[in-house]
Structure formats: structure tokens, C-alpha cells
């Protein structure tokens, strides 16, 4: 529901919000109204920008894979590589081969504007945010960010010294190759604000035209833009499509159904596709849901939370990928019960509480139950009784919230996902971090209320942390949001050194029309476990939509330029103001009702009729006794105070506003009685309602003032004057497209008005003075001094005099009817007052009384009244209070701070910067040497770790295996050696450790070497002279063509130990007992093989079985030694499916000896 206007804020809206705070005017209403601009700004991502790469802070001891970053700056390298103009042009080409900065020729005729929109030759050209070219970075290197939260100003500008080699090759178009990778391709769009063509109106539909002209969103074109965005996603080949809220124009149920059908069509084109949607502030219980198709505005069916779930059921809530829904959790049920107990609710709302539609989806990809992707769809929209400001159900608000209960539920879900070594990401509508300096003050409804709240809870993962800190310290690095229609990334680092990125995607219905792509690669099964994220963006270039007037399809060839058509102009701003003022039905405006309602809010309750005495009390409190020395010979002094009527015989009991005048004709005891004051006020307010506050008048006056104000010169660039309009558009557009780089003239404006001696507000008012004065004169001229005849007493109705004379005699009376001075002043007063308020203010005497200076003033000007209003104590207090909320000591400072924040991501005091906003390359490595990190001491079979486990890791359990079979499971590593000896194993002993990191990711450590106790009762067959002294042979790993590079370390023990072998990683190991009895079944084990791969196992040259490895590249298989064979030795070998030997093992056969 739109926020209500009040008189005290109306001035603020007109003179601050509309002209100083410029871009997102609608923050004072439902939603920020995003930028527009007549001259198109170049948005090309500069070619010397490098992708910022970060490496997770939680790491174990790395292998020797670190290399120093070259002294040469990567930006310099990029510039040198792009010196040739031709090469630069090639890099500007988009994925379809079209050059984004070459305009197409407009071949249309003047009368064919609606059938085709092409480039304007005289306008500047926007260039697309392009998918990042891999020529601009090293394929094999990612930067390691070692900055701390206290040093954010340099964390994204300078490359750190350490780099880590990775093997992930990239395709030429920036996509990650799928060779053996566990990857997830995602595309993200946001704030689609769909309004189906069937609900739109035509030009003769006044309501539809007003809605269209007062909104920057291209909702007429919304369906065509959606189709183009989906086409981009189709071409990209993404498997997951995310929309981060504000799916519909205003929560129309039909709009949701239309969008769901479009998404279903995309999903069904190819198996394995999936959709993620979350509600935004526009989508549920929106009372601005209208259908314009009937020729006028008609309330459309609104969407409830259950409607939302049902409409997107097959796509989301009933989908096989769903693994959890918040509303089904015990946490939610307890929270709902508390809400229902606290508030009296209608039955239809009793199932709903904040966060109702939240859910979790999981994607398996390579492995059924591990190493996947988990995405949490978080509902941050406010529409239930405990969250809305007025504590009503069925209403939505612009603001967003995340409760402690939601955080507890998310923590549980993240832990489950991390235990499976999933990548975890969160999607919601509202941001968790500010995206420019002072956004939390200026546009706080666009960040969750709790963004900086440190929750209190028994869970250490939650207690004392903000929402972003909670997620980051659990290993959740990425949050995908929308809402503000800006394409921006904000970054923070927690006290523990963990990164968190709030990745905001711009809208498909406002400039610059972006689509974001993300590829996640799950590397938890690799030698260096962790994950990669590759982020790029592109813009909608071309689209078609149906003209609601003609029914013809319109082709837009340059979508970026077209998205500027709703530029921030005087017309748009005045239409926008009217859109919200229309809430009050201006053509049937009731000023008395509005004013009395505001007074009631302040504790002053006035009756609709008979309020005169109450007004006298207010006047008494404000004035006390007021004495005015006029310095005029005719009227030298006027004393005003509220007191009792003295002439009770004529006027009865009561009070009056006494106006005692000392004049050249003597003292005049004048007065105003409360009932007469009430009649005069009613007369003036009726004229305000009928003559002033009409839609046509208000819109016209607003437009003229705004237009003049927006022409205020604020700076220069290349000899061209830059106006307030330029400043507003360039500032907000800079933020919308991301990668904020301050234009030189904006920098000068910021520097100029940051100085106390310069005041932007004063400069705007000074420049607009003539227009303000003209509008003021027109308004005051419409308020005539006239009391309707039916309200005049009989004697005045019969009086032959003009309206203003009757008005004065009605309002001002002489307490002594025979007082000549009083009667003279009353008779003379109409000559001073004139016919209307403007006549009064145009009198030099009145102007002198109001201006109170020695200068001669012919009239009271509107600009003077405005300045006086700004100087009033209550107004100054209100403005200063607002300024402090916006981050400045004055409105001027606050406005300049917003301009600076929106145009410069490096603005001092902003702690969440990240560049570039359209792309990024991230790699997180959680360990580099945790697998195969345990071994045995060669002398006494003592178990030991090959190196210390980092403090961030915890040993969950220890499995002791004998001949490949788990025989004992322990908690912790204490007394492992004693436990092994107590088992007195007769076979080969191996130890596996299950460990977890701080995020809950699970890793398996397997002992590199095995231990086997010598068995003196079973000596090697002495009849075979070729048998070795020891009853076992070393493992014989083989890599085809690389026998010379095999690394084997042999450890020889005493009589109680056997020979053990440690083999370099990367070589496949085949292990089996070196001695076996004929007919015995033994276990053969495979290590270091390729994960989830099928091999063949041979005994000599006979294939005995296939072997399928697990996700760690390991396998165990039972092998039976032939019973009746005369052979004393076999060779067990592991081969690929082409028959190549990868590893082999000799097995000696023991036979029973005859007595």
C-alpha cells in the first residue's frame, strides 16, 4: 500500500525528494523510482579491469604449488595487449558477433515510429556489459585476497602476491569446460515486473496512461523483455534460472500465472532444467494490483502466499529438487504459534507468518548425494501481521526482513548441505549489505531491517553475528538479490576472515536491462577441495512487444537506448508525484479532513463542526500576548491575545481573539469570535478543495516548478553546462549499471557543495525564484475573500457591499459597536485586503509588516515564503533530522553524499565495495593435503599423522580396516595403536579418518601406508627357491609410459614388521595380500584412481571382474584364488577398458604340506 502523504511532508517531497535526492523519488512512497536519462551514458566495462579473485581463508598446509605474482600489474598487461584498435573492436563484440557500439541505421519513416525503434545518431551509445574475455586473465591463475575488513579500500584494487595454480581450463567464450567437472550453470534475472498484454489498457484509458507515465518501469514492454531475457538464457545453455523477486508489476494473480507458464515452457524444452523464484515486495498482497483492460482501472485479484506456492508449485514447491520448506519446519511452526497467540487474526491468515514461502533446493549433478549445489530461496517480503508497521495482515510493504527464526532454519539447512560437501548459495529479494555509501540511511527499505543486527542465540554460529556474518562463517559466500534495479556487488569480510558477496542483479524493465550468469564448479572431490564461481553479465540487446493501442508488434533494435526513454524528466517526476497524490482523489479533495486527521495524529482532536473554540485555544498557546509596533502613522500598534468577551450583553459568554488597535483615530477594540473564525476557515478550505487542489492545477504547478529546478546549472563538462537533471540522471544511472566511476563534472559538483559556504538547496531556489513566485501568485489569487450567502447572518446578506467587504465584516467585529475608530478600520480594511489573498500580499504595507526590514517591498513573494518556511524552527528541525538520517548534517550535505555514493564506489566511508560489478572469478580451496595424510611408523606399527591437521579441522571418527573391511570405529585418535594391537589383526591394517572443517565440509583421510603383523607360523614355502625372504611383495603401481617416473618409498622394519610402500600421489595403487592360500578369497583395493570410473581386474590374463571407483577414486573387490591350479604365483592387474595395465600386484600361493 502506498505510504500516506501529510502536509508536513508535502513540502519536503516537493523541494527535497524531487529535486535534491533526485533518482529514486518513490522511496517516499512504495518503491524507489529508478533512473532515466536522455543522453545515453557509455557503459562499456573498461578493458583494463581485471576479474577480482579471492581464495578462502580456511586452508590446510598447501603443496608446493604457490608462485609469486609478477611485479607487472595485470591492468597494465591488459592495456598493452589491447593497444591495437582492431583488437579492441574484436573484444567489444558480444557473443553473437554483433558490435555493441556500432549503431544501426534508422531506415524508418517518421510515421512508422511504433513499428521499429533504432539508434538516434545524435545520442551517445551504451555498450553492453559483456561476458568477460579470457584473453584478459590468466587461465591458470586466481588471485588470493588477503585484505582484512579494516583495509577494504585497497582489497579490490591491488592483486595480492600469492597465486594458486588450478587446472580448470576455460572455453574461449568465458564458460567453464565440462571435462570431468561437477559444474552448475545458472542465469539470474530480477524484478521482471510482468504485466500481461491482456491486462493492459490503451491510450484513451486515463488510469493506464497515468500509471504508465508515472513509472520508470517498462511494464508495457515487460513481456517482450522477459522473452528476450529467456532467449539469452537459452543461448547460454544454463540449467538453472533464478528470478530474485518482484516477478509481477503489482502482485496480480494473472501476472504470476503468465510468468509461471513462460518459465514452464523454458523448463520443459530440455531435461534437467530448474527454476528458482522468491517473492519481492510487489508480489504478495499488493493493493496496487489493477487490471486496465476494461477501459478503466479495476482491482485485480491479488496473490496470497498460498497462491504463490500453488502457482509456482510444479516449478518449485512440488519439484523433486525441493528438500526442505520453511513452513514445514518445527522452527516455523513454533514461530507461527507465537504470532497467532500474540495477535488477533482472521482465519484466512492464521497459517501465514514471516518467511512462509522459503525453501531449499538441491542439485546432484555428478554424485547422487554429495558434492552438489544447494540453493536456499529466502522469503524476505513483509506481508504478515507481526512484520507490517500497522500490524495488519494482507498488506505488503517495500521493506524487507529476516527473522532470527529464519536464520536458525537456514543454519540447519546449510549444515546439512556442507556435510554433503555442497556449494551453498542463498537467493532473496532484499539486500543484506548496503550497495553504496549511506544507502542504509537514504534507501533503507532496500536492505533487510536486520542487516546490521547482531542476533542473540545459544547457537555459536548465530550469537553475536549479523545475517551476512552468520552465512559467511558457515561457508556461504554468495547471496543473490534484486529490489533496487541496480547491477551491483557488495562485499564484506568477517572477523574470521570469511568472504560474503551480496550480488544484486538489475531489472529486466529498467536501464540497463542486464542478465547475470554464474557457473559454480564443485571441486570437493579434487586434490584441492573447494569450489569455483565464474560470473559474467550481458544486456538485453533487442526485443519485441505489442503496442496496446494498435495491437501491432514493435521491434526495438537498441534495447539499452530504449530503456532511457523514461528519463528522469520534469514530466516523469511530476507524474510520479501525481501518482501518489492520486491516492487522495484530488478532484474530490477534502482539505479539512486531511488537516484534522494530521492534527489528531499529533494529539489534537478537533470536531468537524464547532471547532472554533479549540482553534482559539491553539492560537492562545502559540501567541500568548503579541504586541506589534508597525511604525505606521495610521496604525501605530496592534496587540493580539485570546481572552474573554467583555461585551457579554451583546455577544454573550465566550472567548475571543482580541485585536486592540492604536490608530490615528483612537483605540479600536476589534475581535474575532470562534464561530466566525470557523466560518471563515471553512470558506477558505472549500476554495482550496475546489479551486486549487484539482488534478490539473497541481500537476501543472508541479511540472513548472520541477522543470525549472531541474534546469539549475550545477557544473560544466567539455564546455557544456550540466544541470541538476543531468546530475540526477548521471548519478543514478551510474549506480544502476554498476562499476561506478565518477564523471569529472560530478566530482567537481561534489567537491563544491561539500564546502559549507556552498548550498545546493539555496542555489536551486535562487535559480527557480521567478517560477516559484509566479506559481505562488496564481495559487493565492484563487483564494477569494467570500463567505457563501447561506452562511452569512441576515444583516450581512442584505448589506449592499462587495464580497470582500462582507467577509471582513463577518470575520472582524467591534466589541463596541459605537466605537468610531473600530468602525472606520473595519470599513477601510477591504481596501487593504483586496479581493483575494494575492491582493493582500501585494500591498506595500502588508509586505513591510511581513518582511520586517527597512527595504521597500512592493509585495510578498512566494520565494520569500519558501525561505521563511525553511527557516522556521520546526521545519529546520525536521529537515536537519532527516539530513542526519541520510548521512549529513544538512539536507545539502545529505544530497551531495548520496550523489557521491552513487557515482563512486571508492567513496570514503563505504566499506562494502567490490569491482567489477558485472563479473568475477572466485576460487575457494579448503584444503590441499588432507587426503592420504596418515601413515604408520615402520618400527612398531604405531599410527601417526603425516602432518598436523589445521586447528579449523576436527576429527569426527576413525575407521580401522583389516583387509579392506571396517573392524572398529573410534571417536578421535586417542590410543589408535593400542586399539590395533588389541585387535591382533592377522591381515593388512589401514586407517581412515573422517574430518570436517569449520564450515562442516567432510573429508576422508586414508593412511598412505598399511601395516601387517608378521606371521612366523606361516613361513614362505621353502620348496620355492624364488620366493622372497619376506612373505609379501611390494605394491607395483604402473602408469603406462611413465614407469621411469614412478616414485616408490620402501620402509623396512624388523622381524615384527613387513615391508610397506608409499607411492606418490597421482599414481594408481593396487593393493592385495602378497600371500594367499589356494581357494582363498582375498580383498583387492584400488587407490588414487579416477573417481567414479569403471576399470577391469585381471588375474594373469584372465579378466575376473569390473571395478567401479567411488568419488574418492577408491574401490574394494573380492578376488578368489583358484583352488585346483598348480601355479605358485599369480599377477593381479588393474587395467583400463582398453586393456592398458595401470597397476599390478604379485600374489604367492601357499599350499598345504603333506605329513
Secondary structure, 3 states (H helix, E strand, C coil): CCCCCCHHHHHHHHHHHCCCCCCCHHHHCCCCCCCCCCCCCCCCCCCCCCCCCCCCCCCCCCCCCEEECCCCCHHHHHHHHCCCHHHHHHHHECCCCCECCCCCCCCCCHHHHHHEECCCCCCCCCCCCCCCCHHHCCCCEEECCCCCHHHHHHCCCCCCCEEEECCCCECCCCCECCCCCEEEEEEEEECCCECCHHHCCCCCCHHHHHHHHCCCCCCCCHHHHHHHHHHHHHHHCCCEEEECCCCECCCEHHHHHHHHHHHHHHHHCCCCCEEEECCCCCCCCCCCCEECCCCCCEECCECCHHHHHHHCHHHHHCCCCEEEEHHHCHHHHHHHHHHHHHCCCCHHHCCCCCCCCCEEEEECCCCCCCCCEEEEECCCEECCCCCCCCCCCCCCEEEECCCHHHHHHHHHHHHHHHHCCCEEEEECCCECCCCCCCHHHHCHHHEECCCCCCECCCCCCCCCECHHHHHHHCCCCEEEECCCCCCEEEEEECCCCCEEEEEECCECCCCCCEEEEEEEEECCCCCCCEEEEEEEEEECCCEEEECCCCCCEEEECCHHHHCCCCCCCHHHHHHHHHHHHHHHCHHHCCHHHHHHHHHHHCCCCCCCCCCHHHHHHHHHHHHCEEEEECCCCCEEEEEEEEEECCCHHHHCCCEEEEEEEEECCEEEEEEEEHHHHHHHHHHHHHHHHHHHCCHHHHHHHHHHHHHHHHCCEEEEECCEEEEHHHHHHHHHHHHHHCCCCCCHHHHHHHHHHCCCCCCHHHHHHHHCHHHHHHHHHHHHHCCECCCCHHHCCHHHHHCCCCHHHHHHHHHCEECCCCCHHHHHHHHHHHHHHCCEHHHHHCCHHHHHHHHCCCCCCCCCCHHHHHHHHHHCHHHHHHHHHHHHHCCCCCHHHHHHHHHHHHHCCCCCCCCCCCCCCCCEEEEEECCCCCCCCEEECCCCCCEEECCCCCCCCEEEEEEEEECCEEEEEECCCCCHHHHHHHHCCCCCEEEEEEEECCCCCEEEEEECCCECCCCCCCCCCCCCCCCCCCCCCCCEECCCCCHHHCCEEEECCCCCCCCEEEECCCCCEEEECCEEECCCEEEEEEECCCCCCEEEEEECCEEEEEEECCCCCCEEEEEECCCCCCCCEEEEEEECCCCCEEEEEEEEEECCCCC
